[in-house]
Amino acid sequence: MIKRLQRKFVLIVALCLLAVEVVIIGVINIVNIHSIDSDYDDLMQMLVENDGKIPDFPKRDDGFRHDKKDMLNDEHFKDKNFNEETKYQTRYFIVDTDSSEKVTGVNTGHIAAVTSEKAVDYAKQALESGKENGYIDIYKYRIKDTDKGKTIIFLDTRSGSQNKNRFMLISVLVAAAGYVITCLLVMIFSKRAVRPAIDSFEKQRRFITDAGHEIKTPLAIISANTEVIELTSEENEWTRSIKNQVVRLDGLVKNLLQLAKMEEDDVKLVFADIDMSKAVSETVQPFGALAQTNGETLVTDIDEGIFINGDEAAIKQLTSILVENAVKYADDDSEIKVSLKRTASGKHARLSVSNRCEEPPRDTDKLFDRFYRSDSSRTRNGEKVGGYGIGLSIAQATVVSHKGRIECAVKDKTVTFTASFRTVQHRET
């Protein structure tokens, strides 16, 4: 239980950290991409408004920024970080066409990677797209209408794309490294974080164990005294009641001690490849007579040759708990069905026990809680049925120890308990 709690704590922290990092990395990369694209939009706007040219910026003696009086008159550019180097850092080319979209001029003097022929090809693609702006390969373009026709301006965005990719790679690597380091630290210090829960579980376990052993002695004395009373006088309903209650309390103590050990992984289960089909069949068979006594019919549908890696005694106990539970709470003249089937993939086996109940339980999730007793689910034909309210807790602990799953479902007044296990390929020796 403690190890499972510790693993859950680490898993929850790891998932939360992963979600936060994904959001943060996504946001900063979106902001970075938007910033770079915004810079290219400003450059493109400058080229469009200056007929495909970048104006000369007055030089300053103290750096790259300019006073507003030194910038372009257009309000759009007054707060942009353009400077005298912008003209030499920007790579672009221009294609002019007439009104019939026939190329009349090509200017590739500001770029070395594109020939005139290639520039014309890019211009044709831009015109055919029917869009006034967009991207072709790594070139951002915008079409401007002129008196003579159209001017298509292409801006090289390769450096921006490289910066985007580089920033994204670095941010992901840094985030991944931080995530791994944080997870390792959480794993190291997780035991300290769950220490209050560990102490609580230890105290609970110690109390159950000590109380169980302490109760055994007075139970033995009560049982012995009752037998003496029956020897000195005849047996009566009072002595029989005392003996029944002693047996009941003794069974409850044993179940409590077993459940406490299973939850703390103190039960040493012997795992091996076992024939689950055989184990279930052998366990179910004796319950046929008990079901007939209650006016019920026990039906089995068990596939042969299903093998799992588990403890045979624990699987038999699990089957016994589920079938006994069904026999107790099934309606008279109803059918109890026990099935063991492979899934479609063949990788899992499902043990199902179902019975009809006139008043089925509503809170099926709580049925596996120790000592939980639902009024409707703990009656049979209007009469209270005995039990400790702990059997299904043992069943759940058994399934969990086998790394399986158990659940309860109610449909049309039919209660079905299903336990799933991973199968193994059995090899005859």
Backbone torsions as a table, in degrees:
resi	resn	phi	psi	omega
1	MET	NA	-44.6	-178.7
2	ILE	-63.9	-44.0	-180.0
3	LYS	-64.0	-39.1	178.1
4	ARG	-65.3	-40.6	178.3
5	LEU	-62.8	-42.0	179.8
6	GLN	-64.9	-42.7	178.7
7	ARG	-64.2	-39.9	178.0
8	LYS	-62.7	-42.8	179.1
9	PHE	-60.1	-47.6	179.9
10	VAL	-62.8	-41.9	-178.6
11	LEU	-64.4	-43.8	-179.6
12	ILE	-63.5	-45.1	179.2
13	VAL	-63.1	-42.4	-179.3
14	ALA	-62.8	-42.1	179.9
15	LEU	-67.7	-41.6	178.4
16	CYS	-63.6	-43.3	179.2
17	LEU	-63.5	-41.0	179.0
18	LEU	-62.3	-43.3	179.6
19	ALA	-62.5	-43.3	-179.3
20	VAL	-64.9	-43.1	-178.7
21	GLU	-66.1	-39.2	178.5
22	VAL	-61.9	-42.7	179.7
23	VAL	-64.9	-45.9	-177.7
24	ILE	-64.2	-48.7	-179.9
25	ILE	-61.9	-40.1	178.0
26	GLY	-62.7	-43.7	-178.1
27	VAL	-65.6	-47.8	-176.6
28	ILE	-67.5	-31.4	177.2
29	ASN	-73.6	-36.4	176.1
30	ILE	-63.9	-42.8	178.2
31	VAL	-63.3	-42.6	179.7
32	ASN	-63.4	-44.8	179.2
33	ILE	-62.4	-43.5	179.5
34	HIS	-62.9	-39.6	-179.7
35	SER	-64.1	-44.7	179.5
36	ILE	-65.5	-44.7	178.8
37	ASP	-63.2	-35.5	178.6
38	SER	-64.9	-40.2	176.9
39	ASP	-61.8	-42.1	178.9
40	TYR	-67.0	-35.7	176.1
41	ASP	-62.4	-39.6	178.6
42	ASP	-66.7	-41.1	177.4
43	LEU	-63.0	-43.7	-179.6
44	MET	-63.8	-41.3	179.0
45	GLN	-61.7	-39.5	178.6
46	MET	-63.7	-42.8	179.9
47	LEU	-65.8	-39.3	-178.5
48	VAL	-66.7	-43.5	-175.8
49	GLU	-77.5	-13.9	179.7
50	ASN	-115.4	27.9	175.2
51	ASP	56.0	43.9	175.5
52	GLY	77.3	22.6	179.6
53	LYS	-129.4	151.3	172.9
54	ILE	-102.1	119.8	-176.3
55	PRO	-67.6	158.9	176.2
56	ASP	-77.6	131.6	176.8
57	PHE	-97.8	134.0	177.2
58	PRO	-59.6	137.7	179.9
59	LYS	-78.7	149.6	175.4
60	ARG	-123.1	158.3	-177.3
61	ASP	-86.4	-16.7	-170.8
62	ASP	-113.9	20.5	174.6
63	GLY	138.3	-154.2	-169.7
64	PHE	-100.8	-20.0	-178.3
65	ARG	-80.6	161.1	-178.9
66	HIS	-130.0	150.1	172.7
67	ASP	-67.7	158.6	-179.4
68	LYS	-60.7	-31.3	-179.6
69	LYS	-70.3	-20.4	179.7
70	ASP	-89.2	-13.6	-175.7
71	MET	-83.9	177.0	177.2
72	LEU	-63.4	153.7	-178.8
73	ASN	-68.3	-24.9	-178.4
74	ASP	-64.9	128.3	-178.7
75	GLU	-60.0	-27.5	-176.5
76	HIS	-62.6	-27.3	-173.6
77	PHE	-106.1	-1.8	-172.4
78	LYS	-64.1	-34.9	-176.8
79	ASP	-103.0	14.6	179.9
80	LYS	-90.3	152.3	-174.9
81	ASN	-88.3	49.9	174.8
82	PHE	-85.1	150.9	-179.4
83	ASN	-151.1	-174.3	-175.8
84	GLU	-66.1	-17.1	179.2
85	GLU	-86.6	-14.1	-176.7
86	THR	-57.0	-38.7	-177.9
87	LYS	-61.0	-33.1	-175.4
88	TYR	-95.7	-14.6	179.2
89	GLN	-90.9	-21.6	-174.9
90	THR	-86.9	131.0	178.3
91	ARG	-111.5	123.4	-178.4
92	TYR	-156.8	164.4	174.0
93	PHE	-144.4	160.9	-172.4
94	ILE	-133.3	140.7	175.1
95	VAL	-127.7	127.6	178.0
96	ASP	-105.1	142.8	176.7
97	THR	-132.1	161.9	175.3
98	ASP	-88.2	-169.6	-176.5
99	SER	-66.2	-23.1	178.8
100	SER	-94.5	12.8	178.1
101	GLU	65.1	28.9	173.7
102	LYS	-92.2	132.6	-175.4
103	VAL	-64.6	127.6	179.2
104	THR	-115.2	-13.2	179.9
105	GLY	-168.9	147.5	179.3
106	VAL	-134.7	131.9	178.5
107	ASN	-124.3	105.7	178.2
108	THR	-115.6	24.2	-176.9
109	GLY	-72.4	-13.5	-178.3
110	HIS	-106.3	16.4	179.3
111	ILE	-152.4	144.0	-178.3
112	ALA	-106.1	-15.8	-173.7
113	ALA	-85.8	-7.5	-175.4
114	VAL	-126.0	128.8	175.9
115	THR	-86.2	170.2	179.2
116	SER	-63.2	-40.9	179.9
117	GLU	-63.3	-42.1	-179.9
118	LYS	-67.8	-37.0	178.6
119	ALA	-61.6	-42.4	177.8
120	VAL	-62.5	-40.9	179.6
121	ASP	-62.4	-42.8	177.4
122	TYR	-62.5	-40.0	-179.5
123	ALA	-62.9	-42.1	179.1
124	LYS	-62.7	-41.7	178.8
125	GLN	-63.2	-40.0	179.6
126	ALA	-65.0	-42.5	179.6
127	LEU	-67.2	-38.6	-179.7
128	GLU	-69.9	-24.8	-179.5
129	SER	-67.6	-24.6	-179.6
130	GLY	76.1	7.2	179.6
131	LYS	-105.1	146.6	179.3
132	GLU	-77.1	-23.4	177.2
133	ASN	-152.3	161.4	-178.6
134	GLY	163.5	-159.4	-179.2
135	TYR	-125.5	139.3	168.0
136	ILE	-128.3	113.0	-172.2
137	ASP	58.3	-124.3	-179.1
138	ILE	-98.2	11.1	-175.0
139	TYR	-107.8	125.2	175.6
140	LYS	-89.1	131.1	-176.4
141	TYR	-125.1	158.9	173.3
142	ARG	-147.6	136.3	-178.8
143	ILE	-101.0	126.5	-179.7
144	LYS	-116.3	129.0	176.5
145	ASP	-78.8	134.1	177.9
146	THR	-124.7	176.6	178.9
147	ASP	-65.7	-31.8	-176.6
148	LYS	-92.1	-15.7	-177.4
149	GLY	161.2	-114.2	-178.3
150	LYS	-139.7	149.3	173.4
151	THR	-121.5	123.7	179.0
152	ILE	-106.7	118.3	-178.3
153	ILE	-105.9	128.0	179.2
154	PHE	-114.1	131.1	-179.1
155	LEU	-116.1	127.0	179.8
156	ASP	-74.5	120.0	-178.7
157	THR	-111.9	21.2	-174.6
158	ARG	-63.8	-40.3	-179.5
159	SER	-64.8	-38.2	177.4
160	GLY	-65.3	-41.5	178.6
161	SER	-63.3	-41.2	177.8
162	GLN	-63.9	-40.4	178.2
163	ASN	-64.5	-39.8	177.3
164	LYS	-60.4	-49.9	-177.2
165	ASN	-64.8	-41.0	-179.3
166	ARG	-65.0	-44.8	179.6
167	PHE	-63.6	-40.8	179.6
168	MET	-64.1	-43.9	-179.8
169	LEU	-63.0	-46.2	-179.1
170	ILE	-63.8	-44.3	-178.6
171	SER	-64.0	-39.5	179.2
172	VAL	-67.2	-43.4	179.8
173	LEU	-63.6	-44.3	179.2
174	VAL	-63.7	-42.5	179.6
175	ALA	-64.8	-40.7	179.5
176	ALA	-63.9	-43.9	178.5
177	ALA	-63.0	-44.1	177.8
178	GLY	-62.9	-38.0	179.5
179	TYR	-64.3	-46.1	-179.3
180	VAL	-63.3	-46.2	-179.0
181	ILE	-62.5	-43.4	179.8
182	THR	-63.8	-42.4	178.7
183	CYS	-62.1	-40.6	177.9
184	LEU	-62.8	-42.2	178.8
185	LEU	-65.0	-39.8	177.9
186	VAL	-63.0	-41.4	178.7
187	MET	-63.4	-39.0	-178.6
188	ILE	-68.0	-42.6	-174.3
189	PHE	-98.9	5.1	-177.1
190	SER	-65.1	-34.1	-179.3
191	LYS	-63.2	-36.9	178.3
192	ARG	-68.6	-34.4	-178.3
193	ALA	-68.3	-35.7	-178.7
194	VAL	-97.0	12.8	-178.7
195	ARG	-56.3	-42.7	177.8
196	PRO	-58.7	-40.4	178.9
197	ALA	-67.6	-38.4	178.7
198	ILE	-62.0	-45.3	179.2
199	ASP	-61.5	-40.5	179.7
200	SER	-64.2	-44.6	178.6
201	PHE	-63.8	-39.3	-179.7
202	GLU	-64.4	-42.7	179.2
203	LYS	-64.6	-41.9	179.5
204	GLN	-63.8	-43.7	-178.9
205	ARG	-64.7	-42.9	-179.2
206	ARG	-64.3	-39.3	179.4
207	PHE	-64.7	-45.8	-179.2
208	ILE	-62.1	-44.0	-179.2
209	THR	-64.2	-48.3	-178.6
210	ASP	-65.1	-44.1	-179.5
211	ALA	-63.7	-39.0	179.5
212	GLY	-60.5	-46.0	179.8
213	HIS	-68.4	-36.1	179.6
214	GLU	-68.6	-35.6	-178.5
215	ILE	-71.5	-28.7	-176.8
216	LYS	-60.7	-37.6	-177.6
217	THR	-65.5	-52.6	178.0
218	PRO	-63.1	-31.0	177.1
219	LEU	-64.3	-42.2	178.7
220	ALA	-64.2	-39.0	179.2
221	ILE	-66.9	-43.1	178.9
222	ILE	-62.1	-42.4	179.4
223	SER	-62.9	-44.0	-179.9
224	ALA	-65.6	-43.2	179.4
225	ASN	-63.0	-35.9	179.0
226	THR	-65.5	-41.3	178.4
227	GLU	-64.2	-37.9	177.5
228	VAL	-63.9	-42.2	178.0
229	ILE	-60.2	-40.9	179.8
230	GLU	-68.0	-28.7	178.1
231	LEU	-75.1	-38.1	-179.1
232	THR	-80.1	-24.8	175.8
233	SER	-139.6	174.7	-176.9
234	GLU	-78.9	157.3	178.4
235	GLU	-66.6	140.0	178.9
236	ASN	-140.1	179.4	-175.9
237	GLU	-64.6	-26.8	-179.4
238	TRP	-72.9	-43.1	178.6
239	THR	-67.9	-37.3	177.7
240	ARG	-64.0	-41.1	179.0
241	SER	-63.6	-42.0	178.5
242	ILE	-61.1	-44.7	-178.6
243	LYS	-64.7	-39.2	178.9
244	ASN	-64.4	-41.2	-179.9
245	GLN	-69.5	-33.8	176.4
246	VAL	-63.9	-44.0	177.9
247	VAL	-62.7	-40.9	-179.4
248	ARG	-63.6	-47.3	-179.9
249	LEU	-65.6	-37.8	178.7
250	ASP	-63.4	-40.8	177.4
251	GLY	-66.5	-39.1	178.5
252	LEU	-63.3	-43.6	179.6
253	VAL	-61.9	-44.4	-180.0
254	LYS	-61.8	-42.1	179.6
255	ASN	-66.3	-39.2	178.3
256	LEU	-62.6	-44.9	179.8
257	LEU	-64.8	-39.5	178.9
258	GLN	-65.7	-43.0	-179.4
259	LEU	-65.0	-41.1	179.0
260	ALA	-62.0	-41.1	179.4
261	LYS	-68.0	-38.9	-179.0
262	MET	-67.3	-39.3	-179.2
263	GLU	-70.0	-24.5	178.6
264	GLU	-99.9	11.8	178.0
265	ASP	59.7	29.6	178.6
266	ASP	-89.9	-15.3	177.1
267	VAL	-77.1	119.3	-177.6
268	LYS	-85.7	87.8	177.6
269	LEU	-74.8	139.6	179.4
270	VAL	-98.7	103.5	-177.5
271	PHE	-88.0	135.3	176.4
272	ALA	-158.8	168.1	175.9
273	ASP	-74.7	110.6	-176.1
274	ILE	-116.2	154.2	176.2
275	ASP	-83.5	96.7	-177.2
276	MET	-66.5	-34.9	179.0
277	SER	-58.0	-44.8	-179.6
278	LYS	-68.2	-42.8	-178.5
279	ALA	-62.4	-43.0	-179.7
280	VAL	-67.4	-43.3	-179.6
281	SER	-60.5	-45.0	-179.1
282	GLU	-65.2	-34.1	-178.5
283	THR	-75.7	-37.9	-175.1
284	VAL	-73.8	-33.7	-172.2
285	GLN	-52.4	-47.2	-178.2
286	PRO	-64.8	-20.0	-178.0
287	PHE	-77.5	-9.4	179.5
288	GLY	-61.1	-44.2	-179.6
289	ALA	-66.8	-39.5	179.4
290	LEU	-64.4	-39.2	178.7
291	ALA	-64.7	-40.2	178.4
292	GLN	-63.5	-36.2	178.5
293	THR	-60.9	-35.4	178.9
294	ASN	-87.9	5.4	-180.0
295	GLY	77.0	23.8	-178.5
296	GLU	-110.8	163.8	178.2
297	THR	-117.7	125.6	-179.8
298	LEU	-100.2	118.7	-177.9
299	VAL	-117.0	134.9	179.7
300	THR	-118.3	145.4	175.7
301	ASP	-140.5	86.8	-170.7
302	ILE	-117.6	120.0	174.2
303	ASP	-70.9	141.7	179.3
304	GLU	-87.2	157.1	173.5
305	GLY	73.1	28.1	175.5
306	ILE	-93.9	119.4	-178.3
307	PHE	-116.2	139.0	174.2
308	ILE	-132.3	164.3	173.8
309	ASN	-94.9	106.7	-175.4
310	GLY	-166.7	-173.0	178.8
311	ASP	-99.7	119.3	-173.5
312	GLU	-62.8	-41.1	-179.5
313	ALA	-64.8	-39.1	-179.6
314	ALA	-67.6	-39.1	178.9
315	ILE	-65.6	-39.1	177.9
316	LYS	-66.2	-39.9	177.9
317	GLN	-64.4	-41.9	177.4
318	LEU	-58.8	-48.3	179.7
319	THR	-61.1	-41.8	-179.9
320	SER	-62.1	-42.1	-179.6
321	ILE	-63.4	-45.6	-177.1
322	LEU	-67.5	-41.8	-179.0
323	VAL	-70.7	-42.6	178.3
324	GLU	-61.3	-39.2	177.3
325	ASN	-61.7	-42.0	179.7
326	ALA	-66.5	-40.8	-179.6
327	VAL	-64.6	-37.4	-178.5
328	LYS	-65.4	-42.7	-168.2
329	TYR	-107.7	3.4	178.7
330	ALA	-75.5	148.8	176.9
331	ASP	-68.8	153.6	174.3
332	ASP	-61.7	148.8	178.9
333	ASP	58.8	27.6	177.7
334	SER	-109.9	173.1	-176.4
335	GLU	-108.5	133.8	173.5
336	ILE	-107.7	124.2	-176.3
337	LYS	-116.0	128.2	176.2
338	VAL	-117.1	122.2	-179.2
339	SER	-131.6	147.7	174.6
340	LEU	-133.9	112.1	-173.5
341	LYS	-131.1	150.1	169.2
342	ARG	-80.0	149.9	173.3
343	THR	-76.4	171.6	-178.2
344	ALA	-59.1	-36.6	-179.6
345	SER	-77.1	-18.2	-178.6
346	GLY	80.5	0.3	-176.4
347	LYS	-88.1	-13.6	-178.7
348	HIS	-134.8	154.8	175.1
349	ALA	-118.3	141.7	-179.1
350	ARG	-120.7	120.1	174.2
351	LEU	-98.1	118.3	-177.5
352	SER	-122.9	135.9	175.4
353	VAL	-128.9	120.6	-176.2
354	SER	-129.3	148.8	177.2
355	ASN	-151.3	152.9	177.9
356	ARG	-86.8	136.9	-178.6
357	CYS	-138.3	123.8	-176.5
358	GLU	-62.3	-34.5	177.5
359	GLU	-122.4	79.6	-176.5
360	PRO	-69.3	157.5	179.0
361	PRO	-68.3	148.5	179.2
362	ARG	-93.8	-46.0	-178.0
363	ASP	-91.8	79.2	-176.4
364	THR	-65.9	-29.3	-179.8
365	ASP	-66.2	-28.8	-177.0
366	LYS	-83.0	-10.1	-177.8
367	LEU	-60.7	-25.7	-177.4
368	PHE	-89.3	-2.1	175.8
369	ASP	-76.4	138.4	-179.6
370	ARG	-64.2	138.2	177.4
371	PHE	68.0	8.0	177.4
372	TYR	-75.2	129.9	-179.0
373	ARG	-136.0	105.4	177.0
374	SER	-82.2	133.0	-177.5
375	ASP	-56.1	-43.2	-176.7
376	SER	-72.3	-39.1	-175.8
377	SER	-80.3	-13.6	-177.7
378	ARG	-104.7	21.1	176.1
379	THR	-123.4	154.2	177.4
380	ARG	-139.2	114.5	-176.7
381	ASN	55.7	40.0	176.6
382	GLY	81.6	-3.0	-178.8
383	GLU	-109.8	145.8	178.3
384	LYS	-68.3	141.3	178.6
385	VAL	-111.4	137.1	-178.6
386	GLY	-68.7	161.9	179.2
387	GLY	156.1	164.9	-177.2
388	TYR	-99.3	-10.5	-174.9
389	GLY	69.5	26.9	-175.4
390	ILE	-131.5	-11.9	-176.7
391	GLY	-60.9	-44.1	-179.1
392	LEU	-69.1	-26.9	174.7
393	SER	-65.8	-40.4	176.8
394	ILE	-65.8	-40.0	178.5
395	ALA	-61.0	-44.6	179.2
396	GLN	-63.7	-43.4	178.9
397	ALA	-61.6	-37.0	178.5
398	THR	-64.9	-45.2	-179.6
399	VAL	-64.3	-43.9	179.8
400	VAL	-61.7	-39.9	179.2
401	SER	-64.4	-22.1	176.2
402	HIS	-95.9	11.4	-179.7
403	LYS	58.0	38.0	178.2
404	GLY	-111.8	-167.4	179.9
405	ARG	-135.4	143.5	176.6
406	ILE	-133.8	140.2	-178.9
407	GLU	-149.7	161.5	178.5
408	CYS	-123.1	135.1	179.3
409	ALA	-131.4	145.1	178.4
410	VAL	-122.7	126.1	178.5
411	LYS	-145.8	125.4	179.2
412	ASP	52.4	46.3	178.8
413	LYS	61.3	21.9	174.2
414	THR	-112.4	122.3	-179.4
415	VAL	-96.6	127.7	-178.7
416	THR	-128.5	123.0	172.2
417	PHE	-100.4	129.4	-177.9
418	THR	-128.1	125.3	176.4
419	ALA	-115.7	129.3	-177.4
420	SER	-111.4	137.8	179.2
421	PHE	-134.3	153.2	175.8
422	ARG	-84.2	130.1	-178.9
423	THR	-84.9	164.5	175.3
424	VAL	-127.9	155.7	177.9
425	GLN	-83.5	112.7	-177.7
426	HIS	-83.0	136.3	177.7
427	ARG	-116.1	124.7	178.2
428	GLU	-73.2	138.5	179.5
429	THR	-112.6	NA	NA
